[in-house]
Amino acid sequence: MRAPLSWLREYAELPPGVTGRELAERLVRAGLEVEAVHDPAAEITGPVLVGRVLSFDEETHKNGKTVRWCSVDVGEPEPRGIVCGALNFAVGDLVVVALPGASLPGGFAIAARKTYGHVSDGMICSARELGLGDDHAGILVLEGERPLGVDAVAELGLRDEVLDVAVTPDRAYCLSIRGLAREAATAYDVAFRDPAEPRPGEVTDIDGAGHPCRIDDPSAAERFVLRTVSGLDPAATSPEWMQRRLVLCGMRPVSLAVDVTNYVMLELGQPLHAFDRGTLQGAVAVRRARPDERLETLDHVTRRLDGDDVVIADDTGAIGLAGTMGGLATEITPRSTELVIEAAHFTPGGIARTARRHKLPSEASKRFERGVDPDLPPVASARAVRLLVELGGAAYVGSSGAEQPRPSRCIELDPQRPERTAGMPIPADHVVRALRAVGCQVEEHDGRLAVTPPTWRPDLSQPADLDEEVIRLEGYDSVPSLLPVAPAGRGFTFEQRLRRRIGQALAHAGYVEAPCYPFVGEHELDALLLPGDDARRRALRLANPLSDEAPLLRTTLLPGLLAALRRNIGRGTHDVGLFEVGLVFRPGDGPARVAPRLPVDRRPSVEELAALDAALPAQPWRVGLVLAGHREPDGWWGQGRVASWADAVEAARTVARQAGVALEVRSDEHAPWHPGRCAALLVEGRLVGHAGELHPRVLEGLDLPPRTAAMELELDLLGAVDRPVAAPALSTYPVATQDVALLVDDKVPAADVEAALRDGAGELLESLRLFDLYAGDQVGEGRKSLAYSLRFRAPDRTLTADEVSAARAAAVAEAARRTGAVQRGV
């Protein structure tokens, strides 16, 4: 929300010397976010004066262009001769003249120069050249009488600081000059004049004489007001002061009717919409869209409406998306003389869903979805009518309205509660004064406060909200920053240390940590080819998602990592390895439980914490990893190596080593991995995760390169060992190496063969490594050859050849007994 300082001063009696930056500092102390303070005239330097056109001669040149050679009085002894290409001004008009030596926005320097056969001694300016908007209509003609030769920038009010406030969702009332002026007055403890108070000539009553209206769906709107005017002069334009304020607030002047509705919205915070009365048929109603109903909106797009969409309709059907965008059929045109001004209070959720569904964010929907003052529709519509009467010669016809009953809101508050929440003394009279300053009605009964929030503060619904209001007005900078003292000697838990070790180990292995958002959409789960009954499809849906495309809490780490991988590859980084250690959210099969609302003025009880934990879904820690491209790059040393499923399995082994557990790897089929290149990861017989190459259809759907691999395992299932690590015993005696090649059925897992060799070899076996795998004509169909390197060593002696041969033979015999292995070449 952009707010000119001069407009704020109209309603907040700020001290005369207060600058925009000083006000911004006060507002920040009160909890608002002021992003910047702009000076619209900062780029305008040098002589830019008010002048009068004394005469001009129109000349058409060889290039076909007609220009005017003008004589302009700028308050100097002699008039200036200026060449101007615009034709929209007349003799006697007051204009803005930039003289040589001036500089306009964009670094446009003005100098005397010869053009079209004359020396142009300056420039007559348009609104666009002064930074007042994108109007290409021509020269800016000033209204009324003004002294010649005075500073035009000051006359136009451009020397006015503009505060750019980032309004958080809980402070929707600050999306208006009314709300920001109230905050400014509170920050300086000065008088505030509410612009919503009726002014002379404003009729806020509903007389029933206007165009009829009704609310057909009570869940869509609480209040609906229509005011009718006739006899509007279609040629009437918005006054200069209104256009200037709209531009300073970031809006483009369009026409009188549109400018008036935008001006009132900026001033009060109540969005308005104007219909051409001649296009309406029957009463105007607020309702939900009907099945297969369509509407052509003002952007010339025909939209298929959803049954949840809130619409404005007449007897012909939908004529507008409520609080979002009007319909083309009832649009105000340059010939419109009879208008119906609509002001309503729509339910925030309905407008938010409608705007997001149709991807139509607007200034109106931004306000409605955050909450608008329900008392404003009669006032704001009356303000718009008065401006149309005064500026456009219209006549007020009458009004109509519909309203739903509203429950009263009263919050009981302990006066000592804010100081307990803040951890600093806040006297009870400060609490009462702060709440009244934000518009609350406060009554004291038996040492407690009965607080009724104002209608423009729907965010004040519980005592904690009132605490926040009191504390922010006391000043967040006055709240002591005292960290709780941790008990000595505890430090990180074992689980925290384990997660850090895993992250460091994967980083040392060449992978880059990429924390991802925990939100996913159904389309991302579909892209993984998950079956319909897969437990990963049972996800929690957010009540208010940041994006309609990602409304679910993730049940797997893979969607976020694969999206990050795709972004990196799309930006030219083709050899990528990413990992994440994070939580997933796995709801149970039973009905969802409602979490209790915990107190903030004391520590929750054991029972309250247990009830909170019971309402939460399971949130296991997982580690996920994706990789594509080369694992080892090409170079002068030779050809590199492309990443494969084996690297994903090795990354899982890296995680297991940090946990101090032995990982067993077996073949498996599990989406989204390739059925023939998927490994199940087990620890002591329990499944902890999967690794391997992703399915080709998954890679094609996600636009990822072939052979992309991934790994995901659950840390909570590893059974990590929390004990001191025992250093291995080192023998000083020589090692004896024996190789053995075994033929087994191709369905026998290599892990089973390896386990049998280890058990058969006994204590002399130091290590065992699979170094070759072969399947082809030489071993026969349905069989494979596994070649292992066995290292034998004794701790107290040099092994003899017979001892080594006996241990090798025992290992082969055990493998033959358990897996049917036959030694190759024997």
N, C-alpha and C positions, 0 to 999 in steps of 0.2 A: 504494500500500500504506500503510494507516494502522497505526501501531504505538504503543501506549501506552508511555510511558517506564517505568512500573512493570514491565511485562511484559519489556521489554528488560533491566532490572536483574536479573531472575531468572537470566539466563544470562551477562551481562557484568558483572563487578565494577567498575562505574563509581564514581568518587569520589562521596562522599555529597552534595556541594554542586552537582553538575553539573545544570544546567537543560536543558530541552528545546531551547532556542535555542542554548545552547553546544554541545550534542551535534550539532545540525543544522549548525552551522558546521564542526565537525570532519568530518562526513560529506561536506559539500560539498567540502572540501579533498581528500577521498579520491576524488572523482569521482562521487559520487551527487548526484541532484537532489532537494533537499528543498523542496517547494513552499510548505509552511506548517507552523506549529506551533500546534495548536489547544488551547484550554483549555475543556473541556466545562462547567466550573462558572463560567465567566466571567460568564454572564448570571444566575446565581443569587446574590442578595445578601440580606442581612438574616437574621432568625432562621428557619432551616429545621431542625427538631429531630426527634429520635426520640421518639415517644410511644406510649402503650399505650391501647387502647380499654377503658375501664372498664365502660361500659354503653351501651345505645342503645334508643330507642323508635322503632318504625316507624310512620309516619303517611302515610295516603293522602289526598291533597288533591283539590279539586274538579276540577282538570285531569286527574285520573286518575293522576298521578305519585306514586310512593311514595318517600319520603325517610326518612332516619334522623337523629334528633336525638341526637347522641352526646356522651358525657362522656369526655374524653381527658386522660390524665395526661401532661404534658410536663416533669415534674421540678420543677414549681412548687408552692407551698403549696396552691393550689387548682386543680382540673381545669378545663379549658376546655370550653365548650359549642360544638359545631360541627355545622352541618347538612351532610349528605353525601348525594348522590344515588346512590352506588354501593352494591351489596348483596353484594359478594363477600368481605367480611371478617366476623370473628366477635369476640365479647367476648374480651379477653385478647390479641388480635393486636397485634404491634408494627407501627406505621405511621410514615410521614413526614408531619410536620405543618408547614405554612408559616403562621407567625403574622403578625398585622398588622405592616406595615412591610417585609415580605419582597417580593422581586421574582423571578419565575420566567422561564424562557426565553420570548422573544417580547415582553418588556416587560409581562408580566402582574403587575400590582401587587396585593398582598393587603391588604385592610382589613376591619375589623369592619363587618358590614352586616346589616340586617334582611332576612330572607327566610323564606318559609313560616311566618310567625308567630313566629320566633325571631331573636335576634341571634347570627349565626354569628361566633365569635371566632377566625377562622383558616380553614384549609382542609386537609383530608386529601388527600394528593397521589397521583396515578397515575404510572406510569412515563412515560407520554407527556407529562404536565405538567412532569416533571423533565428532559425531553430525553433520556430513556433509550431511546427507540424509539417505534414507532407502535402499541404494544399497547393495544387498547381494552377489555381484559378487566376493567378496573376499578382499584380501589385497589392500590397496591404494598404487599404484605405482606412484611415483613422476616423473614428466617430466623434461627433461634437466639435467644440472649439478648443484649441490648445495654443499656447504661446509658440510662436515660431522661433526656431533656433535652440529650443531646450533639448535636454538629453532625452532622446526617444526611448532608450532602454529603460530609464526610470519611469517615463510616462506609460509604457506598456506593462509596467510591473514585473519586468524580467529580473530586476535585482531583488530576487526573492529566493531565499534558501528553501530547498525541498528535501524533506526527510524521507528516506526510503526504508520503510519498516517491514521486516519479515515477520508477518503475523502467524503465530503458532495456532494450531487448530482449536485450542481451548480459549482463545481470545478473539473470537469472531467479531465481537463488537468493535475491535480496533480496525476492522476493514472499513472504516468511515472516519470522516473528519470529526463527527460527534464523539466517537469513542476515543480517538487519539487526543482530542482537546480535553476530554474529561481526565485522561491520564496525565496530560501536561499540567492541568490545574491542580490535580492531586499532588503531583511531584513537587510543585512550587508552593503548595498550600495557599492558592489564590482562588478567587471567585470563578465559578463556571456558569455560563449561560447555556442552557440546553437548547440546541437548535430544533429539537422536536416539539418545543412549546409552540402552539398555534400563533400565527402572526395575523395582523389585520388583513382582512380579505380572504382568509383561509377558512373554509367551511368543512370541519372534520366530521360533522354528523352524517348519518346515513338516512336519507329522506325517502328512499324507495322509488324515486322518480327517474332513475337512470336505467340503463340497459339491464335487463333481468339477469341474475346469476344464481348459481346454487352449487352445493358440494354434494356430489353423488357418492363419493367414497370417503368416509370420515378418516380412514387411515392415510389418505393422501394429503389432506390439508386441514388446518385448524381454523383458518380465516381467509375470506375471499371478498375483495372489495372491487367494484367497478365504478368509475366516475366518467361521465359523458360530457364532452364539450362539442360545440358546433361553431361554425363561422370562422374557423382558423384561416388566417391569410396564408396561402401556400407559398407566397413569395417572401414571407417574413424569415429573417435569418437570426441566428443566435447573436447576442451582443458580444462585443469584444471581450468584456471582463469574463464572461462565461466560457468563451472559447479559450481564453488564456489559461483559466484554471483547469479546464479539461486537458489541455496540452501538458501543463505542468504535472498533472496526475497521470500522464502516460496514455491519454485517450485522444482519438482523432475526432475533431468536430465533423458532423455529418449534415444534420438538418436541425431545425428548431425542435421538432418533436423528439427526435432521438437524443439531442443534446440535453434537453430538459430532463428526460428520464435518467440519463447517465449522471447528470449533475446532482440530482436528488439522491441517487444511489450512493454517490461518493460522499455527499454531505451527511446523510442519515444512516446509510448502510442497508436500506431497503431497496432491492431490485424492483424495477417497474417494467411494464411492457405496454406498448400502445398498439391498438388495433384500428384499422380503418372501419368505422361503424357501418359503412355501406356494404361491406363484404360479409357481415355477420348475419346469420340466419337463425333466429330463435335464441333462447336463453344460452348463456355461456356457463359451462359446467366444468368442475374439476373431477376427474375420474381416472380409472386405470384404462389402459389401452385394451381394445377388443381383439379377439383372435384374428390374425392375418390383416390387421388394420395397417394402413400405410399413410405416410405424411411426407409431403415435400417441404423441407425446411428452407430457411432464408438463404442457405448456401447452395440452393438448387439441387440438393440431393434428395432423392425419394427414399425414405427409410421404412423398412419393415419393422413394425413396433412389436415389443414384447409385452406379454400380459402383465408384467410388473411395472411397465413404464407409466409414469404419471403424466397425463396429458390435459390440455385445455381443449374443450370441444364445444361445438354448437350442434344444431340439428343436422348439419352435413357430415359430421364426423370430427376427427381430431384436427385442430387448427394450430396446435403448438405443443412442443415438449415443455412441460411446466418447469419453470425456473432454469431452463437450459437454452432453448432457441425457439423463436416463433416460426409460424408456418408462412409459406410464400403467398398463400391465397389471401391472407388478411394483412399483408404488408402495407405499411404507410408508403404512399407514393407522393410525388410532387403535386398531385392534384387533390390530395386528401384534405377535406375541410372539416369533417366530423370524426372525432377520435373517441375511443373508449380506452381509458387508462386503467390497467389492471395492476392491483397490488394484493399480494397474498402472503400467507405464512404456510409454507409447505413443510411436510415432515422431512427432516434432514436425510434420513436413510433412503427414502424414495427418490429424491433428487440426485443423491450421490450415485445410486445404482444406475439411474437413467443416463446420467452424464458419462459415466464410465462405459456403460454398455455401448453407447453410440460414439464414444471417443469425441465428446463435445464439451471439453472443459471451457467454462466461460466465467466472466466476472460475476454473473448472477449465480451460477451453480456453485462457485467457490464460496459464496456467502451463505446460500441456503443450506448446503451440506454441513456447514459448521454451526449454524444456528443463528437465526435473525430474530430480533425483538418482535414478538407477536402483537405488540401494541402499535407497531409502526404503520401497517397498511392504511388505516384511515388518514393518518397524519401525512405520510409521504405522498399519497395520491392527491390530497388537498394541496400540498405544496406544489406539485406538478401542475395542477389545474390553475393555481394562481399565477404561476410563471407563464403558462400558455395564454392566459387572459391578458396579462400585462405586456407580454412581448409579441404575441401573435394575434391580438385582437379577437380572441375566441370568446365565446359566451358559455358560462357554466349551465348545463342542462339539469343534471341531477345525479344521484348515486344509488347504488344497490349493494347489498352485502349479505353474506352468510357466515355463520360462526358456530364452532363447536365449543361446548363447555370445557373449561380448563381447570384442572385441579390446582388448589392453592399449595404453595410450597413454604414450609416453615421448618427450620433446622434448629434443634436445641444444642446450645454450645456452652461448655464450661469455660468461663473467662480465663482460667489458668491453663487451659489446654494448649493454646499457641506457644506459651513460654516453655511448656514441657516438650513440645515438638521441636522447638528451635534450640533448646538447651541454653537459653539466656533469659534474663528477666524482661518481661513485657507487661507493664501495668495494665489493669483491667480497663482504665479509661482510654488507653491507647488502642486496645482491642475494639472498643465501641466506636471510637473516632475513625479508625481505619475502615471498619465495615460500613459505616455511614458514608465515608468518602467514596466508596465504590458503588454506592447506590442502594445498599441494603437498608431495610427497616429493622431496627433493633429495639427490643423491649426487654426490660430486666424484671425477673420474677424470682424471688427467693434465692438470690445469688447466682442464678443461671440466666443465660441470654436466649431469647426467642428471636431468631434471625430469619427474615423473609427476603430472599435474594431478589434483585430487580429482574424485570422481564427480559432484559437484554443480556443476562448472564445465565444461560441454561447450563453452563459448566459447574455452577455452584449447587451441588446436590447432597453433600455430606459434610460433617464437621472438618474432615481433613482439607477440603477445598477452602473453607473459611480460614483454617490455619495458614494456608499458603498465601491468601490475600493479606492477612495481617503481617506475616513475616516479610513479604516482598515490599510492603510499604514501609516497614521498619528499616529495610535495606538488607539485601542479601550479604553485602560486604560487612555488616555488623554481626553476622552470625559467626560465632567462634569456630575456627577450623581445628578441631581436636580429634585426632585419630585414636581409636581404642588401642590400648597397649596389649600387644600379643604376649601370651605366656612365654617365658624364656625357654629356649631349648627345643621348641617343637618344629619350627620350620615347615617345609613341604611334607605332605603325606607321601606314602609310598606310591600311591596311584599317580600323584602329580609328578613325582620324580621319574616314574616309568614313562609317562607321556612325553616328558622333556627328553629323556634318553632316546626314545624312539624317533622323535623329531630330529634330534641331532644326528643320529645314525643315518637316517634317510637323507638328510642334507649332505652328510659326508660322502654318501654314496652317489651324489650328483643330482638328486632330486630337489625341486624348488617347492617350498610350502606355499599353498594357494588357498587361504581360507575363503569359503564360499557362503553365499546367503543360504539360510536354512529353509527357503521357500521354493516349492516346485509346483508344477501344474500337471494335470492329467496327461497332456500331450507329451510331457517329458517321460512319464512312465510308459506311455504307449510306444515311444521311440525305443525303449529298452526291450520291447517285445515280451513284457511280463504277462504271464497267463492271467486270466480273469480272476482265478482263485488264489493268486499269489498274495502272501501276507503283506508284501511291500505296497500293495495297492490299497490297503486299509490304512488311510492317513487321516490325521486331524485337519479339519477345515477351519481356517481363521475366520473370526466374526467380522473383522475389518481388515482385509488384506491390503498390502501396499499396491498390489497389481492384481487385476482380475485374471491375468494369465498365470499367476503363481499363488493360488489361494490355499495351498496345502503345506503342512510341515513335512519335511523330508523324512523318508523312511530308509533311505540309502544315500551314501555320499556321492554316488557315481554321476547323477545328473549335473550337479554343480561343477564337478571336476571336468567332465566331458565338455561342458559349455566353455569353461576356461581354456581347455585344450584347443577347442575350435577357434576361439578368439585369437589365441597366440599363433596358430597356423595361418589364420586369415590375415595376420599382420606380418607374415613373412618369416616367422620363427618356426622352422620345420622339424628340428630335433628338440623335442620337449619331453620333460618328465616332471610331473606335478604330484604333490601329495597333500593330504589334509588329515589332521587328527581332530575329530569333532563329534558332536552328539547327533544321534538320530532319534526320532520320536515314533514309538511303536505302541499304539493304543491296544488295549486288551480286547477280548471278545465280548465282555459284558457291557451293560449300559454305562454311558458316560456319567461321571459324578460331577456335581457342582462344587467348585472349590470355595471354601469359606473365605470371608473377607476378614483379614487379620487386623488387629489393632496396631496403631502406630505410636501410642503413648506409653506402651509397656512391652515387655518381651512376651511373645505368644506362649501360651502354655504348651505342655507336652501333648495334650490331647488335641489342641488346635493345629499344632504342627503335623501330628499324625493324620488328622483329617485332610490337611492340605496335601500331604504326600500321597494319600490314598486317592485323591482326585486327579493327580497328575499321571500322564502316561509313562510307560517305561522309557527311559532316556539313556540307552547304553552308549558307551564311548566306542567309536570305530576309527580305524585308520583306512583310508582309501588312497589309491595310487593309479595314475594313468600315464602311459608313455607311448610316443610315436616317433618315427624317424630313426636316426642312427643313435645307438647306444654308445658306440665308439666311432669317432669321425675318421674320414679319410685324411691322409696326409702324406708327407714325404716318406713316412715310415711304412706306408703300404695302404691296403684297402681297409676301410673301416668295417664295422659290424652293425647290421640293422637290429633294432630292438625287437624282441620276440616275447612269446609267452614265458620263456624260461627266465627272463629278467623280472617279470612280475612275480614268479614263484620265488626267485632269489630275494626279492624285496620282502616277501612274507617271511622268509627265513631270517632276514636281518631283524625284523620285528620280534620274531620268536627268540632270537639270541639275546636281545635286550631284556626280554621277560624271563630268561633263564629256563626256557622249556624247549622240549624237542618237538619239532613240527613234522608231522607225517603228511605226505602228499600222495593223493590217489586221483585217478581220472574220474570225471563226473560230467553230468549234463545239467546246466543251470543257467537260465537266462540272466544277463544278456551275453553270456560267453558262447564261443563256438563249441558245438557239441563234441568235436574231436580234439579240441585244444583247451579244455577246461580242467582245472585241477581243484579238487576239494582239499581244504586245509584242515587237518585234524590234530588235536592234542589229547593224548591218552584216550583216543577213541571218540571224542566229542567234536562235532563240526564247529569250526570257529570262523570259516570264511571260504572264499574262492579266489582263484587267480587264473589268468590265461589270456588268450586272444579273444577279442570281442567278435560277435557274430557279424558276418559280412553285411547282412541286411540292416543291422544296427548302425554300422559304419556308413553305409550308403545313405540311410535316413538322416544321419547327423552330419553328413558331409565331412567325414573324417578319412584319413588315408588308410589304405589296406594294412592289415596286420597290427593295427593299434591294439595294445594290451592294457589290462587293468587288473587291479587287486583290491579286495576289500575284506577285512576281517574284524571281528569284534573283540576289543581288548578285554572286556569284562569276562569273556569266556576262556581267556588264555590260561587262567590259573597261575599267574605270575608268582614267582618265588621271591618272598621278602626275607632274604637272609644274606649274610656276607658271602661274597663270591670267593670260592676256594681256588687258589692258584693251582694250575696243573703241575703235576710232578714231572720234572725234566730228567731224562736219562742221558748220561754221557757216553753210552755205548752205541755202536753203529746200528743203523737201520737196515733191515732186509726187505726188499721190495719184490713182490710176486704179482704177476698179472694172470688173470683167469678170464676166459670167455665162455659164457654159458648160453645154451640154446633153451628157450622156454616158449610156451604157448604165448601168442601175441596178446592174449587177454590177461595174462599174469602181470600185475603191477610191479614195476621195478622196485618199489618200496618194499614189497614182500620178499623179493630176492635179496635185497640189501640187508633186511632184518635177519634173514636166515644165515647169510654169510657172517654177520657180526656174531650171532649166537654160537655158530659152529666154530669160529676161529678162536674163541676164548679170550683170556686176559692178555695174551701176547699181541693181539691186534691193536695197533696204535691208531690207524685211520683207514678209511675205505672210500674210494672215489670211482664213480661211474665215468669212464672216459670215452666210451664209444657205444653207439646203438646202430644196429644194422638189421634191415628187413629186406630180403630180395630173393632172387633165384637160388643163390648159393646156400641158403638155409631152409628153403622150402616154403610153400604157401602156408599161411596161418602161424608162422613161427618168427621169432626175432632173436637176435644175438645181442647179449649184454656183456660188455667187456669192463672188468673192474681192476683197479690197481689197489693191492693190499700192502700195507706197510706194517712190518712186525718189528718189535723192539722189546727187550727185557730191561727192567730197571737196574739189575745187579750183575749182568754178565753179557758177553757177546754170544748171540744165538748161533747154534750150529746149523748146518744145512739140513740135517735130519729133523731138527725141531721146527724149522720153518716149513719144510715140506709136509710134516705131519699136521701142523696147524692149517696149512692151505688145504690139505686133503679133507680135514675135518669140516672146514667151511663149505667146501664143494659138496660133501656128503649131506650136510644138513640142508643145503639149498635143494639138492636132488630129492631129499625126503619130503620137504615141505612144499616145494613148488613144481616138482617134476623136471627140474633143470638137468640138462645133459651137457657135460663139458665138451666144448667144441674142439675138434681136432684130435679127439681121443678115440 
